[in-house]
């Protein structure tokens, strides 16, 4: 009978929280988290309750107003339907992915927690509830994965601590005097990571008790890209936002890896919410992959994993039009999918390629339809959409030489760092021409190297994939006629010498792509 008490506590806390306000609602929300920790203690190990520390602290930092916010009948109906539908989806997934022989209601509690967060995020009554929804989504994802793939006490605690990031992103900025030293330090760390990856020094990894971080070649390159983006491109005060991304690509435990990705998405959507809904859907789709690996039947698990990876990647690309989603979430998600594809079998890789190809066609079709429907409005930058399509094709084109991964890495550098910042007015003459060359489609720019290698890799994968990549590359050469050298809107940053980082990186990667291939160690 005791195994049903966590589910009972969750339901009672949900009902109390829905019908109250102020501290009572805050206490009820903490009750749902206690129910999740209780279920993990019964499902996995008593040490897993450390997971609850982070989300409970985040909930305490989000005080609720003492008086309920007035809502219309339509709003109340929408909220009830959202919660009911989310809970039904959660219990369906829990029934399809049971944790051992445990009762369904016990293993469903972590799923319920993420579902409640999703419902509050989709239909919030105020900003604190929106943030609380993000906290519960990150915590719920970590809890579900911990139930499927158990981890130690420290790893569970750090995974739960990722639920603090939505609150930190909303309230904390790096102090002004520390911004320049931190940016220079991040650039220095990025240089060290790239140098170690290029030299090929073998590093076993970083281990602290049960917390393990991997630092292989591709992971070091991903870390370097995220650190450079944080130092040179991130909005002022958000230089620290690369840290969840670094954890996401380097963590060995799936619970910490995907919780860190959710924390990164939460921070990335603080200033600009355009694309946040597909980004969070992508987080849910990608986060279910390790659960499928651990709990699903081998007869169908591999197929669903490949489709989930491809669908999640397409959704991230659709969401990453501008802002910090493009600067941080795109490279982190891209490298995570690249690493996950290493274990995908050839038949399932074909499924991934089909979904990626459909996503590439969807990107181009959406751009054309938007232009046909509203020719006077602001349309997406043509070159960026074509580069996104080539990125999808490059990641899906796994070949023996590793050219597909190389093309994807180069395009991620181009999209996240090089093509994100407008040209400063003070640049003119030779400097301006050098910057235009670095951001063009011609050698020695990284755009040319990444796009050309993507076509070669796609041709090795299949004829259809190669022809599609070749058509996109041909359209890419005509894109400047429509864009007039337009770039994605850049975050607000003061003018500094860090503006040279993107163009310099473009020329360096375009001149020596083989060095990037060596960093990947393929």
Secondary structure by P-SEA (a helix, b strand, c coil): cccaaaaaaaaaaaaaaaacccaaaaaaaaaaaaaaaaaaaaaccccccccaaaaaaaaaacccccccccccaaaaaaaaaaaaaaaaaaaaaaaacccccccccccaaaaaaaaaaaaaaaccccaaaaaaaaaaaaaaaaaaaaaaccccaaaaaaaaaccaaaaaaacccccccaaaaaaaaaaaaaaaaaaaaaacccccccccccbbbbbcaaaaaaaaaaaaaaaccccccccccaaaaaaaaccccaaaaaaaaaaaaaaaacccccaaaaaaaaaaaaaaaaaaacccccccaaaaaaaaaaaaaaaaaaacccccccccaaaaaaaaaaaaaccccaaaaaaaaaaaaaaaaaaaaaaaaaaaaccccccccaaaaaaaaaaaaaaacccccaaaaaaaaaaaaaaaccccccccccccaaaaaaaaaaaccccccaaaaaaaaaaaaaaaacaaaaaaaaaaaaaaaacccccccccccccccccccccaaaaaaaaaaaacaaaaaaaacc
